[in-house]
């Protein structure tokens, strides 16, 4: 009796072992694939919801952008009005100067080389190179400067006009970068709408709309309008290439990195001008070496780099030159242009122009920082959910979005340590991919389909979406 029982137990174990080694049938593969499709549907739906949040972040940024444009336009107008007033005052002063233009010009022609040589002398004491360049730059500035303007307190008109041009260029570059980011987000969003529309046509009961879910940022009317178009089948069929598949796309934050670097370079060239009694003070490091980029002048705080970029600051050394000093005391038919009310009016206008120039720069900086932070957040959304937009032209396989074609289990001598399972999978319109999954999850375990689907999706992201 015991012998018969033992034989039955052995036979049962053999049958169980044999059953575990049997590969799934065609019908089994279809059922596993169906479970995988349900899992992928959820992943796609979650990703589309994430893209919707991404679009909402960009739209909220658009509101900030409009406020920024409004404030910037107001400051720009104030800056231009102040510059215009300063130019008018400078013109009136020049007209008073014309009465004694010959004497004034004679003093000016002797003042200019003295200013140039004095600047080079002080510069060379501290800065090891660039003296010749400083001299040439200052000479160009002085040739465009009126004699009386060197005794006007405030930023040099030539410098303010140059900064105005640089700010206009920075604004244009910033707007172009902002448009590029907005277009990139919009393309990802529109492609995701196409994916949603296509997926819902394949599985209407299973694929609900994620676009009317409450947003952590609040409801977006524009996003919902686009979603209603998708639900109505109004998203046009077109061949598109998601921004994430573009080899030249390196992330949204990267679009603003060059802007921030350029801004830092420009701001570093806008240091305060030198005072009349400025002297150069060398500040060695602990090792005894001197970093010329941080060597400052007292009390202006101008560095070697700042002087190289703004040689007009050397005009403040006017008190070092006798002929320059004589200009402010010249008598033009009983009038001293630099002693009258026009000088005060000009200085006030220059002060206002400088104030609004600085305010304009602050506003540009603030928006650049906001967009830098926003673009970093957009990159987080993009890396986690943006892959779904790449499916816009990749979900037309007649066999469906996911199909497990073969499952092969590897035999091992130790039944407690099953070998990995090799699977061949067709995902979206991509060529079939083959990979292994852990053998401790048998193919008849519901988790098996999820593991296979997720691994296939991970491989798809790596090979299809350009990740930077």
Residue pairs with C-beta under 8 A, 6 or more apart in sequence:
17 415
20 442
21 409
21 411
23 406
23 407
23 408
23 409
23 443
24 32
24 407
24 443
24 444
28 443
28 444
29 404
29 405
29 406
29 407
32 404
32 407
32 443
32 448
32 449
32 452
33 400
33 402
33 403
33 404
33 449
35 446
35 449
35 450
36 402
36 404
36 449
36 450
36 452
36 453
36 456
37 203
37 400
37 401
37 402
37 453
38 206
39 449
39 450
39 453
39 454
40 401
40 402
40 453
40 457
41 199
41 203
41 206
41 207
43 453
43 454
43 457
44 195
44 199
44 207
44 388
44 391
45 199
45 207
45 208
45 210
46 210
46 385
47 192
47 384
47 385
47 387
47 388
48 192
48 195
48 196
48 210
48 211
48 385
48 388
49 210
49 211
49 213
49 385
50 381
50 384
50 385
50 388
51 188
51 189
51 192
51 381
51 385
51 386
51 388
51 389
52 189
52 192
52 210
52 211
52 213
52 215
52 220
52 223
52 227
53 215
53 216
53 217
53 381
53 385
54 185
54 188
54 189
54 378
54 381
54 382
54 385
54 386
55 185
55 186
55 189
55 220
55 223
56 215
56 217
56 218
56 220
56 223
57 217
57 374
57 377
57 378
57 381
58 181
58 182
58 185
58 186
58 374
58 378
59 220
59 222
59 223
60 217
61 370
61 371
61 374
62 182
64 367
64 370
65 178
65 367
68 363
68 366
68 367
68 370
71 363
72 171
72 360
72 363
72 364
72 367
75 356
75 359
75 360
75 363
76 360
78 352
78 356
79 164
79 353
79 356
79 357
79 359
79 360
80 164
82 349
82 350
82 352
82 353
82 355
82 356
83 160
83 161
83 164
83 353
85 349
85 352
85 353
86 157
86 160
86 346
86 349
86 350
86 352
86 353
87 157
89 342
89 345
89 346
89 349
90 146
90 149
90 152
90 157
90 346
92 342
93 146
93 148
93 337
93 338
93 342
93 343
93 346
94 146
94 148
96 332
96 335
96 337
96 340
96 342
97 104
97 146
97 147
97 148
97 332
97 337
99 332
99 333
99 335
100 330
100 331
100 332
100 333
103 330
104 147
104 148
104 327
104 330
104 332
105 147
107 147
107 323
107 324
107 326
107 327
107 330
108 147
108 323
108 327
110 323
111 147
111 150
111 318
111 321
111 323
111 324
111 327
112 139
112 142
112 143
114 320
114 321
114 322
114 323
114 324
115 138
115 142
115 150
115 314
115 315
115 317
115 318
115 320
115 321
115 324
116 135
116 138
116 139
116 142
116 314
118 314
118 317
118 320
118 321
119 134
119 135
119 138
119 307
119 311
119 314
119 317
120 131
120 134
120 135
122 278
122 279
122 280
122 297
122 317
123 130
123 131
123 134
123 280
123 304
123 307
123 314
124 131
125 280
126 280
126 281
126 282
126 292
126 295
126 304
127 292
127 295
127 304
127 307
127 308
128 292
130 304
130 308
133 308
134 307
134 308
134 311
134 314
137 308
137 311
138 311
138 312
138 314
141 156
141 158
141 311
141 312
141 315
142 315
144 158
145 156
145 157
145 158
145 315
147 327
148 327
148 328
148 337
148 338
149 156
149 157
150 315
150 318
150 324
150 327
151 318
151 327
151 328
151 338
151 343
152 343
152 346
152 347
152 350
153 347
153 350
154 346
154 347
154 350
154 351
154 354
155 273
155 350
155 353
155 354
155 357
156 273
156 312
156 315
157 350
158 312
159 273
159 310
159 312
160 350
160 353
160 354
160 357
163 270
163 357
164 357
166 266
167 357
167 360
167 361
167 364
170 259
170 262
170 263
170 266
170 364
171 364
173 259
173 262
174 259
174 364
174 367
174 368
174 371
177 255
177 256
177 259
177 371
178 371
180 255
181 252
181 255
181 256
181 371
181 375
181 378
184 243
184 249
184 252
185 252
185 378
187 240
187 242
187 243
187 389
188 242
188 243
188 244
188 382
188 386
188 389
189 223
189 226
189 389
190 226
190 235
190 240
191 240
191 242
191 389
191 390
191 391
191 392
192 388
192 389
192 392
193 226
193 227
193 229
193 230
193 235
194 230
194 235
194 237
194 240
194 392
195 388
195 389
195 391
195 392
195 395
196 207
196 209
196 210
196 211
196 227
196 230
197 230
197 231
197 233
197 235
198 395
198 396
199 207
199 395
199 401
200 207
200 209
200 231
202 395
202 400
202 401
209 227
209 231
211 223
211 224
211 226
211 227
211 230
211 231
212 224
212 227
215 223
226 235
229 235
239 393
240 392
240 393
242 386
242 389
242 390
242 392
242 465
243 249
243 389
244 382
244 386
244 387
244 389
244 390
244 465
244 466
244 467
245 390
245 464
245 465
245 466
246 466
247 466
249 466
249 468
250 468
251 375
251 379
251 382
251 468
252 375
252 376
252 378
252 379
252 382
253 372
253 375
253 376
253 378
253 379
254 468
255 375
256 368
256 371
256 372
256 375
257 372
259 368
260 368
260 372
263 364
263 365
263 368
267 361
267 365
268 305
268 306
268 309
269 305
269 306
269 309
269 310
270 310
270 361
271 300
271 301
271 302
271 303
271 306
271 310
271 313
272 300
272 301
272 302
272 313
273 300
273 302
273 310
273 312
273 313
273 315
273 316
274 297
274 300
274 302
274 307
274 313
274 314
274 316
274 317
275 299
275 300
275 316
276 316
276 317
276 318
276 319
276 320
277 319
278 297
278 298
278 299
278 300
278 302
278 316
278 317
279 297
279 298
280 295
280 297
281 295
281 296
281 297
281 298
282 290
282 295
283 290
283 294
283 295
283 296
284 290
285 291
292 303
292 304
292 305
293 303
293 304
293 305
294 303
295 303
295 304
296 302
296 303
297 303
300 313
300 316
302 310
302 313
306 313
307 313
307 314
318 324
318 325
319 325
327 338
328 338
329 336
330 336
330 337
337 343
383 467
386 465
387 460
387 461
387 464
387 465
390 464
390 465
391 428
393 429
394 428
394 429
394 430
394 464
395 401
395 428
395 429
396 429
397 426
397 428
397 429
399 426
401 427
401 428
402 425
402 426
402 427
402 428
402 453
402 456
403 425
403 426
404 423
404 424
404 425
404 449
404 452
405 424
405 425
405 426
405 432
406 422
406 423
406 424
407 421
407 422
407 423
407 443
408 421
408 422
408 423
409 418
409 419
409 421
409 422
409 439
409 443
410 418
410 419
410 420
410 421
410 422
410 439
411 419
412 418
412 419
412 439
417 439
418 439
418 440
418 442
419 439
420 436
420 437
420 438
420 439
421 436
421 437
421 438
421 439
421 441
421 443
422 434
422 435
422 436
423 434
423 435
423 436
423 437
423 452
424 432
424 433
424 434
425 432
425 433
425 434
425 435
425 452
425 456
426 432
427 433
427 456
427 457
427 460
428 460
430 460
430 463
430 464
433 456
433 459
433 460
435 455
435 456
435 459
437 448
437 451
437 452
437 455
438 451
441 447
441 448
441 451
442 448
461 467
